[in-house]
Amino acid sequence: MGGAELERELREIFPEGFVTFSPDHHPDDLHDESLHRRTVEPFAVVRPASTADVVTIVDFARAHALAITPRGSGTGLSGAATPAPGGIVVSFERMNRVLDVDVNDHVAVAQPGVTLRELGVALEGTGLRYPVYPGELSGSLGGNVNTNAGGMRAVRHGVTRHHVLGLELVLANGSVVRTGGRVVKSSSGYDVTQLILGSEGTLALVTEVTLKLSPALDYSATVLVPFASLEDVTRVVPTLVSSGLQPSMLEYLDALTLSAITQAASVEVGVEKSVSERALAYLLVVLETRTAEQLDSDTADLALALDAAGALDVYVLTGASAQRLIEARERLFWVTKESGARDIVDVVVPRSAVPTFLAEVAAIAARHSAFIPGCGHVGDGNVHLSVYLDDDVEREIVLHELFRAGLALGGQISGEHGIGRDKQSHYLALTDPHVLDLERQLKAVFDPQGLFNPFRSFDATVGASPIEG
Protein backbone atom coordinates (compact mmCIF):
# COMPACT_ATOMS: atom_id res chain seq x y z
CA MET A 1 0.00 0.00 0.00
CA GLY A 2 1.36 3.43 -0.93
CA GLY A 3 1.78 6.41 1.36
CA ALA A 4 -1.34 8.17 0.06
CA GLU A 5 -3.54 5.16 0.82
CA LEU A 6 -2.06 4.81 4.30
CA GLU A 7 -2.62 8.49 5.00
CA ARG A 8 -6.23 8.26 3.88
CA GLU A 9 -6.84 5.23 6.09
CA LEU A 10 -5.31 6.90 9.15
CA ARG A 11 -7.31 10.10 8.56
CA GLU A 12 -10.48 8.01 8.60
CA ILE A 13 -9.53 6.52 11.98
CA PHE A 14 -8.60 9.68 13.90
CA PRO A 15 -10.29 13.10 14.02
CA GLU A 16 -8.77 16.32 12.75
CA GLY A 17 -5.83 17.46 14.85
CA PHE A 18 -4.87 14.01 16.10
CA VAL A 19 -2.52 13.22 13.20
CA THR A 20 0.05 15.09 11.14
CA PHE A 21 1.73 13.68 8.06
CA SER A 22 5.04 14.22 6.35
CA PRO A 23 6.16 16.88 5.48
CA ASP A 24 3.82 18.89 7.76
CA HIS A 25 5.16 17.77 11.16
CA HIS A 26 6.04 20.24 13.88
CA PRO A 27 9.87 20.21 14.13
CA ASP A 28 9.78 19.57 17.89
CA ASP A 29 8.04 16.22 17.31
CA LEU A 30 11.04 14.88 15.41
CA HIS A 31 13.79 14.91 18.04
CA ASP A 32 14.61 15.01 21.74
CA GLU A 33 17.33 17.13 23.39
CA SER A 34 20.22 15.01 22.15
CA LEU A 35 23.15 17.12 20.98
CA HIS A 36 23.08 15.02 17.79
CA ARG A 37 19.77 15.78 16.13
CA ARG A 38 19.17 13.58 13.11
CA THR A 39 17.09 14.59 10.11
CA VAL A 40 14.49 11.82 10.10
CA GLU A 41 11.03 12.09 8.58
CA PRO A 42 8.33 9.79 10.01
CA PHE A 43 5.22 9.00 8.03
CA ALA A 44 2.88 10.25 10.75
CA VAL A 45 2.77 11.75 14.24
CA VAL A 46 -0.32 10.60 16.15
CA ARG A 47 -1.55 12.09 19.44
CA PRO A 48 -3.81 9.53 21.13
CA ALA A 49 -6.24 10.61 23.84
CA SER A 50 -6.86 7.18 25.41
CA THR A 51 -5.52 3.67 25.78
CA ALA A 52 -8.06 2.58 23.15
CA ASP A 53 -6.48 5.07 20.72
CA VAL A 54 -3.06 3.59 21.41
CA VAL A 55 -4.38 0.09 20.68
CA THR A 56 -5.77 1.38 17.38
CA ILE A 57 -2.38 2.85 16.46
CA VAL A 58 -0.57 -0.38 17.30
CA ASP A 59 -3.04 -2.44 15.27
CA PHE A 60 -2.60 -0.10 12.31
CA ALA A 61 1.20 -0.16 12.56
CA ARG A 62 1.29 -3.94 12.89
CA ALA A 63 -0.97 -4.41 9.85
CA HIS A 64 1.30 -2.22 7.72
CA ALA A 65 4.68 -3.10 9.30
CA LEU A 66 5.33 0.48 10.44
CA ALA A 67 7.79 1.22 13.22
CA ILE A 68 6.47 3.04 16.31
CA THR A 69 8.46 5.58 18.33
CA PRO A 70 6.84 6.68 21.63
CA ARG A 71 7.39 10.28 22.64
CA GLY A 72 6.81 12.13 25.90
CA SER A 73 8.01 15.72 26.30
CA GLY A 74 11.18 15.18 24.31
CA THR A 75 13.51 16.13 27.17
CA GLY A 76 15.70 13.02 26.82
CA LEU A 77 19.40 13.48 26.06
CA SER A 78 20.32 10.31 24.15
CA GLY A 79 18.29 10.40 20.94
CA ALA A 80 15.83 7.69 22.03
CA ALA A 81 12.88 9.73 20.71
CA THR A 82 14.34 10.00 17.21
CA PRO A 83 11.68 8.66 14.81
CA ALA A 84 12.24 5.67 12.59
CA PRO A 85 12.17 6.78 8.94
CA GLY A 86 8.72 6.30 7.47
CA GLY A 87 7.30 5.14 10.81
CA ILE A 88 4.80 6.51 13.33
CA VAL A 89 5.60 8.75 16.28
CA VAL A 90 3.13 8.26 19.14
CA SER A 91 3.09 11.52 21.11
CA PHE A 92 1.43 11.16 24.51
CA GLU A 93 0.83 14.88 25.11
CA ARG A 94 -3.00 14.43 25.11
CA MET A 95 -2.82 11.63 27.69
CA ASN A 96 -1.86 14.02 30.47
CA ARG A 97 -4.29 13.43 33.32
CA VAL A 98 -3.61 12.53 36.93
CA LEU A 99 -6.33 9.91 37.36
CA ASP A 100 -6.20 9.37 41.12
CA VAL A 101 -4.36 10.42 44.26
CA ASP A 102 -4.85 8.12 47.24
CA VAL A 103 -3.60 9.85 50.40
CA ASN A 104 -4.22 6.76 52.54
CA ASP A 105 -2.11 4.36 50.50
CA HIS A 106 0.32 7.05 49.26
CA VAL A 107 -0.38 6.20 45.63
CA ALA A 108 -0.98 8.25 42.49
CA VAL A 109 -2.17 6.97 39.12
CA ALA A 110 -1.36 9.06 36.07
CA GLN A 111 -1.21 8.92 32.30
CA PRO A 112 2.21 8.96 30.61
CA GLY A 113 1.91 12.49 29.21
CA VAL A 114 1.67 14.07 32.67
CA THR A 115 4.72 16.23 33.33
CA LEU A 116 6.51 16.23 36.66
CA ARG A 117 5.39 19.82 37.15
CA GLU A 118 1.73 18.86 36.56
CA LEU A 119 2.06 15.94 38.94
CA GLY A 120 3.51 18.25 41.59
CA VAL A 121 0.56 20.63 41.20
CA ALA A 122 -1.90 17.73 41.54
CA LEU A 123 -0.24 16.72 44.81
CA GLU A 124 -0.35 20.20 46.38
CA GLY A 125 -2.17 20.18 49.70
CA THR A 126 -1.95 16.41 50.12
CA GLY A 127 1.22 16.40 52.23
CA LEU A 128 2.71 13.99 49.66
CA ARG A 129 5.18 14.28 46.80
CA TYR A 130 6.78 12.28 44.03
CA PRO A 131 10.43 12.60 45.05
CA VAL A 132 12.24 11.68 41.80
CA TYR A 133 13.90 14.86 40.57
CA PRO A 134 15.64 14.53 37.19
CA GLY A 135 16.08 18.30 36.99
CA GLU A 136 13.62 18.98 34.17
CA LEU A 137 10.07 19.40 35.46
CA SER A 138 8.69 19.59 31.93
CA GLY A 139 9.73 15.97 31.44
CA SER A 140 6.86 13.51 31.16
CA LEU A 141 6.16 10.63 33.48
CA GLY A 142 6.19 8.18 30.57
CA GLY A 143 9.60 9.43 29.52
CA ASN A 144 10.85 9.01 33.08
CA VAL A 145 9.59 5.42 33.09
CA ASN A 146 11.18 4.59 29.75
CA THR A 147 14.59 5.95 30.76
CA ASN A 148 14.42 5.05 34.48
CA ALA A 149 15.19 8.70 35.18
CA GLY A 150 17.22 9.55 38.26
CA GLY A 151 18.50 12.98 39.19
CA MET A 152 19.85 14.85 42.16
CA ARG A 153 17.59 13.29 44.82
CA ALA A 154 18.60 9.73 43.94
CA VAL A 155 21.09 9.50 46.81
CA ARG A 156 18.19 9.49 49.29
CA HIS A 157 15.07 8.66 47.30
CA GLY A 158 16.37 6.41 44.53
CA VAL A 159 15.37 6.56 40.87
CA THR A 160 12.14 6.04 38.95
CA ARG A 161 12.12 2.25 39.31
CA HIS A 162 11.98 2.60 43.10
CA HIS A 163 8.67 4.47 42.88
CA VAL A 164 6.72 2.72 40.10
CA LEU A 165 4.34 0.14 41.53
CA GLY A 166 2.50 -0.83 38.38
CA LEU A 167 1.92 -0.09 34.72
CA GLU A 168 -0.75 -0.35 32.08
CA LEU A 169 0.84 -1.44 28.80
CA VAL A 170 -0.20 -1.86 25.19
CA LEU A 171 1.74 -4.78 23.73
CA ALA A 172 2.81 -5.23 20.13
CA ASN A 173 -0.12 -7.59 19.46
CA GLY A 174 -2.55 -4.88 20.53
CA SER A 175 -3.47 -6.40 23.87
CA VAL A 176 -3.67 -4.33 27.05
CA VAL A 177 -2.09 -5.69 30.21
CA ARG A 178 -1.58 -4.44 33.74
CA THR A 179 1.53 -5.19 35.76
CA GLY A 180 1.99 -4.73 39.49
CA GLY A 181 -0.61 -2.69 41.35
CA ARG A 182 -1.23 -0.52 44.39
CA VAL A 183 0.94 -2.62 46.68
CA VAL A 184 4.52 -1.96 47.72
CA LYS A 185 5.63 -5.60 47.74
CA SER A 186 5.00 -8.68 45.65
CA SER A 187 6.53 -12.09 45.13
CA SER A 188 4.16 -13.24 42.43
CA GLY A 189 5.80 -14.29 39.19
CA TYR A 190 8.16 -12.32 37.01
CA ASP A 191 8.40 -8.60 37.72
CA VAL A 192 7.36 -7.29 34.32
CA THR A 193 6.99 -3.77 35.69
CA GLN A 194 10.70 -3.56 36.43
CA LEU A 195 11.58 -5.03 33.04
CA ILE A 196 9.81 -2.16 31.32
CA LEU A 197 11.56 0.47 33.46
CA GLY A 198 14.44 1.84 31.39
CA SER A 199 13.54 -0.13 28.25
CA GLU A 200 13.29 3.07 26.15
CA GLY A 201 10.00 2.10 24.53
CA THR A 202 11.41 -1.04 22.90
CA LEU A 203 9.11 -3.57 24.62
CA ALA A 204 5.68 -1.99 25.11
CA LEU A 205 3.83 1.34 25.13
CA VAL A 206 3.15 2.70 28.62
CA THR A 207 -0.38 4.11 28.91
CA GLU A 208 -0.76 4.42 32.69
CA VAL A 209 1.61 4.56 35.67
CA THR A 210 0.91 3.74 39.32
CA LEU A 211 3.33 5.58 41.59
CA LYS A 212 4.42 5.30 45.20
CA LEU A 213 4.42 8.73 46.87
CA SER A 214 6.44 10.00 49.83
CA PRO A 215 5.63 12.45 52.63
CA ALA A 216 6.61 16.01 51.82
CA LEU A 217 9.34 17.52 54.03
CA ASP A 218 8.81 21.19 54.85
CA TYR A 219 12.23 22.25 56.09
CA SER A 220 15.42 22.23 54.04
CA ALA A 221 18.94 23.63 54.01
CA THR A 222 21.25 24.03 51.02
CA VAL A 223 24.95 23.87 51.82
CA LEU A 224 27.81 24.67 49.45
CA VAL A 225 31.22 23.35 50.47
CA PRO A 226 34.52 24.19 48.72
CA PHE A 227 37.39 21.71 48.85
CA ALA A 228 40.96 21.91 47.66
CA SER A 229 40.65 18.75 45.56
CA LEU A 230 38.18 16.22 44.24
CA GLU A 231 39.81 13.57 46.40
CA ASP A 232 38.75 15.55 49.48
CA VAL A 233 35.16 15.64 48.19
CA THR A 234 34.94 11.94 47.50
CA ARG A 235 36.64 11.09 50.80
CA VAL A 236 33.87 12.77 52.80
CA VAL A 237 30.95 11.30 50.80
CA PRO A 238 30.94 7.84 52.48
CA THR A 239 30.98 9.58 55.87
CA LEU A 240 27.95 11.69 54.98
CA VAL A 241 26.05 8.78 53.46
CA SER A 242 26.56 6.64 56.57
CA SER A 243 26.05 9.47 59.07
CA GLY A 244 22.29 9.11 59.35
CA LEU A 245 21.79 12.68 58.08
CA GLN A 246 20.20 11.29 54.89
CA PRO A 247 21.07 14.15 52.52
CA SER A 248 18.52 14.55 49.75
CA MET A 249 21.17 15.85 47.35
CA LEU A 250 24.89 15.21 47.30
CA GLU A 251 26.37 16.82 44.21
CA TYR A 252 29.93 17.29 43.03
CA LEU A 253 30.87 20.23 40.78
CA ASP A 254 34.33 21.14 39.62
CA ALA A 255 35.27 24.80 39.96
CA LEU A 256 34.76 25.55 36.26
CA THR A 257 31.28 24.03 36.24
CA LEU A 258 30.18 25.94 39.34
CA SER A 259 31.49 29.17 37.84
CA ALA A 260 29.68 28.52 34.55
CA ILE A 261 26.27 27.79 36.06
CA THR A 262 26.35 30.62 38.61
CA GLN A 263 27.41 33.15 35.97
CA ALA A 264 24.75 31.96 33.54
CA ALA A 265 22.05 32.23 36.20
CA SER A 266 23.46 35.39 37.86
CA VAL A 267 23.61 33.58 41.21
CA GLU A 268 25.80 34.92 44.00
CA VAL A 269 26.79 32.14 46.41
CA GLY A 270 29.03 34.25 48.65
CA VAL A 271 32.25 32.23 48.41
CA GLU A 272 35.10 34.50 49.45
CA LYS A 273 37.81 35.14 46.87
CA SER A 274 40.53 33.79 49.16
CA VAL A 275 38.58 30.51 49.32
CA SER A 276 37.54 30.27 45.67
CA GLU A 277 41.17 30.74 44.57
CA ARG A 278 42.08 27.55 46.48
CA ALA A 279 38.97 25.51 45.67
CA LEU A 280 39.08 23.04 42.79
CA ALA A 281 35.95 21.10 43.73
CA TYR A 282 32.65 21.80 45.45
CA LEU A 283 30.12 19.66 47.26
CA LEU A 284 26.47 20.73 47.13
CA VAL A 285 24.41 19.22 49.95
CA VAL A 286 20.68 19.54 50.59
CA LEU A 287 19.18 18.40 53.89
CA GLU A 288 15.42 17.96 54.37
CA THR A 289 13.57 17.31 57.65
CA ARG A 290 10.14 17.56 59.27
CA THR A 291 10.94 20.27 61.84
CA ALA A 292 13.03 23.41 62.09
CA GLU A 293 14.73 22.11 65.23
CA GLN A 294 15.82 18.90 63.52
CA LEU A 295 17.09 20.86 60.53
CA ASP A 296 19.21 23.11 62.73
CA SER A 297 20.67 20.09 64.52
CA ASP A 298 21.38 18.22 61.28
CA THR A 299 22.98 21.27 59.67
CA ALA A 300 25.29 21.73 62.66
CA ASP A 301 26.29 18.05 62.54
CA LEU A 302 26.89 18.32 58.81
CA ALA A 303 29.15 21.35 59.28
CA LEU A 304 31.21 19.51 61.91
CA ALA A 305 31.66 16.50 59.62
CA LEU A 306 32.67 18.71 56.69
CA ASP A 307 35.13 20.69 58.76
CA ALA A 308 36.73 17.49 60.03
CA ALA A 309 37.05 16.31 56.42
CA GLY A 310 39.09 19.34 55.40
CA ALA A 311 36.48 21.63 53.88
CA LEU A 312 37.87 25.07 53.10
CA ASP A 313 34.65 26.58 54.41
CA VAL A 314 30.95 25.79 54.77
CA TYR A 315 28.30 28.09 53.27
CA VAL A 316 24.69 27.58 54.33
CA LEU A 317 22.63 29.31 51.67
CA THR A 318 19.31 30.82 52.54
CA GLY A 319 16.19 32.04 50.78
CA ALA A 320 16.34 32.80 47.08
CA SER A 321 20.07 32.10 46.71
CA ALA A 322 19.59 28.49 47.79
CA GLN A 323 16.74 27.88 45.37
CA ARG A 324 18.50 29.66 42.54
CA LEU A 325 21.66 27.58 42.97
CA ILE A 326 19.64 24.36 42.72
CA GLU A 327 17.86 25.73 39.66
CA ALA A 328 21.21 26.72 38.16
CA ARG A 329 22.48 23.17 38.65
CA GLU A 330 19.33 21.89 36.93
CA ARG A 331 20.10 24.12 33.95
CA LEU A 332 23.61 22.77 33.52
CA PHE A 333 22.71 20.95 30.29
CA TRP A 334 21.61 24.19 28.66
CA VAL A 335 24.74 25.99 29.82
CA THR A 336 27.04 23.31 28.42
CA LYS A 337 25.02 23.12 25.20
CA GLU A 338 25.24 26.86 24.66
CA SER A 339 28.97 26.81 25.40
CA GLY A 340 29.65 24.33 22.60
CA ALA A 341 29.81 20.92 24.29
CA ARG A 342 29.63 18.17 21.69
CA ASP A 343 28.61 15.28 23.96
CA ILE A 344 27.16 14.72 27.42
CA VAL A 345 28.31 11.56 29.24
CA ASP A 346 26.59 10.08 32.31
CA VAL A 347 28.78 7.13 33.26
CA VAL A 348 28.00 5.63 36.66
CA VAL A 349 30.61 3.88 38.82
CA PRO A 350 30.72 2.74 42.45
CA ARG A 351 31.00 5.96 44.45
CA SER A 352 34.30 4.82 45.94
CA ALA A 353 35.66 4.60 42.38
CA VAL A 354 34.76 8.18 41.39
CA PRO A 355 38.29 9.58 42.07
CA THR A 356 39.90 6.78 40.05
CA PHE A 357 37.45 7.30 37.20
CA LEU A 358 37.97 11.06 37.10
CA ALA A 359 41.73 10.57 37.11
CA GLU A 360 41.30 8.34 34.07
CA VAL A 361 39.04 11.00 32.49
CA ALA A 362 41.83 13.55 32.90
CA ALA A 363 44.32 11.18 31.29
CA ILE A 364 41.96 10.50 28.35
CA ALA A 365 41.37 14.23 27.88
CA ALA A 366 45.12 14.90 27.87
CA ARG A 367 45.83 12.13 25.34
CA HIS A 368 43.30 13.53 22.90
CA SER A 369 43.64 17.27 23.63
CA ALA A 370 40.01 17.35 24.72
CA PHE A 371 38.36 19.51 27.38
CA ILE A 372 36.14 17.41 29.68
CA PRO A 373 34.82 19.28 32.75
CA GLY A 374 32.27 17.62 34.98
CA CYS A 375 29.94 17.34 37.89
CA GLY A 376 27.64 14.61 39.10
CA HIS A 377 25.53 12.86 41.67
CA VAL A 378 28.58 11.88 43.69
CA GLY A 379 26.41 10.23 46.35
CA ASP A 380 25.54 7.45 43.90
CA GLY A 381 28.59 7.58 41.61
CA ASN A 382 26.80 9.07 38.59
CA VAL A 383 29.40 11.26 36.88
CA HIS A 384 28.27 13.80 34.26
CA LEU A 385 30.93 14.94 31.81
CA SER A 386 30.77 17.53 29.03
CA VAL A 387 33.03 16.64 26.11
CA TYR A 388 34.46 19.53 24.11
CA LEU A 389 36.22 18.16 21.03
CA ASP A 390 35.17 19.14 17.51
CA ASP A 391 36.69 16.29 15.50
CA ASP A 392 33.89 13.71 15.21
CA VAL A 393 36.13 10.69 14.69
CA GLU A 394 38.48 11.60 17.54
CA ARG A 395 35.54 12.34 19.82
CA GLU A 396 34.03 8.89 19.24
CA ILE A 397 37.34 7.40 20.31
CA VAL A 398 37.28 9.55 23.46
CA LEU A 399 33.71 8.46 24.27
CA HIS A 400 34.63 4.82 23.81
CA GLU A 401 37.58 5.17 26.18
CA LEU A 402 35.41 6.95 28.76
CA PHE A 403 32.77 4.21 28.66
CA ARG A 404 35.37 1.47 28.77
CA ALA A 405 37.06 3.10 31.78
CA GLY A 406 33.75 3.23 33.65
CA LEU A 407 32.94 -0.39 32.89
CA ALA A 408 36.40 -1.48 34.03
CA LEU A 409 35.64 0.01 37.45
CA GLY A 410 32.41 -1.96 37.80
CA GLY A 411 30.19 0.78 36.37
CA GLN A 412 27.75 1.20 33.50
CA ILE A 413 27.73 3.28 30.32
CA SER A 414 24.67 5.27 31.34
CA GLY A 415 23.41 6.00 34.84
CA GLU A 416 20.18 7.80 33.90
CA HIS A 417 20.07 9.23 30.37
CA GLY A 418 19.77 5.88 28.61
CA ILE A 419 21.48 4.42 25.54
CA GLY A 420 19.23 5.82 22.80
CA ARG A 421 20.95 6.27 19.49
CA ASP A 422 23.84 8.35 20.79
CA LYS A 423 25.50 5.54 22.76
CA GLN A 424 24.23 2.63 20.66
CA SER A 425 27.47 1.68 18.90
CA HIS A 426 29.44 1.83 22.15
CA TYR A 427 26.84 -0.24 23.98
CA LEU A 428 26.94 -2.92 21.30
CA ALA A 429 30.74 -3.02 21.28
CA LEU A 430 31.27 -3.05 25.05
CA THR A 431 28.40 -5.19 26.36
CA ASP A 432 28.77 -8.93 27.00
CA PRO A 433 27.51 -10.69 23.83
CA HIS A 434 25.57 -13.16 25.98
CA VAL A 435 23.71 -10.26 27.60
CA LEU A 436 22.95 -8.81 24.18
CA ASP A 437 21.62 -12.19 23.03
CA LEU A 438 19.35 -12.37 26.08
CA GLU A 439 18.07 -8.85 25.45
CA ARG A 440 17.38 -9.70 21.81
CA GLN A 441 15.37 -12.74 22.90
CA LEU A 442 13.31 -10.61 25.28
CA LYS A 443 12.72 -8.10 22.52
CA ALA A 444 11.54 -10.88 20.19
CA VAL A 445 9.05 -12.16 22.79
CA PHE A 446 7.52 -8.74 23.39
CA ASP A 447 7.80 -7.40 19.86
CA PRO A 448 8.23 -10.15 17.23
CA GLN A 449 8.05 -7.75 14.28
CA GLY A 450 10.54 -5.36 15.84
CA LEU A 451 8.19 -2.38 15.51
CA PHE A 452 8.58 -0.68 18.91
CA ASN A 453 11.34 1.92 18.91
CA PRO A 454 13.67 -0.18 16.75
CA PHE A 455 17.37 0.41 16.19
CA ARG A 456 18.12 1.48 19.74
CA SER A 457 20.21 -1.08 21.57
CA PHE A 458 20.32 -4.24 19.55
CA ASP A 459 20.79 -3.47 15.85
CA ALA A 460 23.39 -1.28 14.21
CA THR A 461 21.41 -0.45 11.09
CA VAL A 462 18.15 1.26 10.34
CA GLY A 463 15.69 -0.57 8.08
CA ALA A 464 14.13 0.87 4.97
CA SER A 465 10.72 2.46 5.04
CA PRO A 466 7.90 0.06 4.09
CA ILE A 467 5.95 2.94 2.52
CA GLU A 468 6.00 3.07 -1.24
CA GLY A 469 5.48 6.17 -3.37
Buried (B, 14 or more C-beta within 10 A) or exposed (E): EEBEEBBEEBBEBBEEEBBBBBEEBEEEBBBBBBBBEBEBEBBBBBBBBEBEBBBBBBBBBBEBBBBBBBBBBBBBBBBBBBBBBBBBBBBBBBBBBBEEBBEEEBBBBBBBBBBBEBBEEBBEEBEBBBBBBBBBBEBBBBBBBBBBBBBBBBBBBBBBBBBBBBBBBBBBEBEBEEBBBBEEEEEEEEEBBBBBBBBBBBBBBBBBBBBBBBEBBEBBBBBBBBBBBBBBBBBBBEEBBEBEBBBBBBBBBBBBBBBBBBEBBEBEBEBEEEBBEBBBBBBBBBBBBEEEEBBEEBBEBBBEBBEEBBBBBBBBBEEEBBBBBBBBBBBBBEBBBEEEBBBBBBBBBEBBBBBBBBEBBEEBBEEBEBEBBBBBBBBBBBBBBBBBBEEEEEBBBBBBBBBBBBBBBEBBBBBBBBBBBBBBBBBBEBBEEEEBEEBBEBBEEBBEBBBBBBBBBBBEEBBEBBBEE
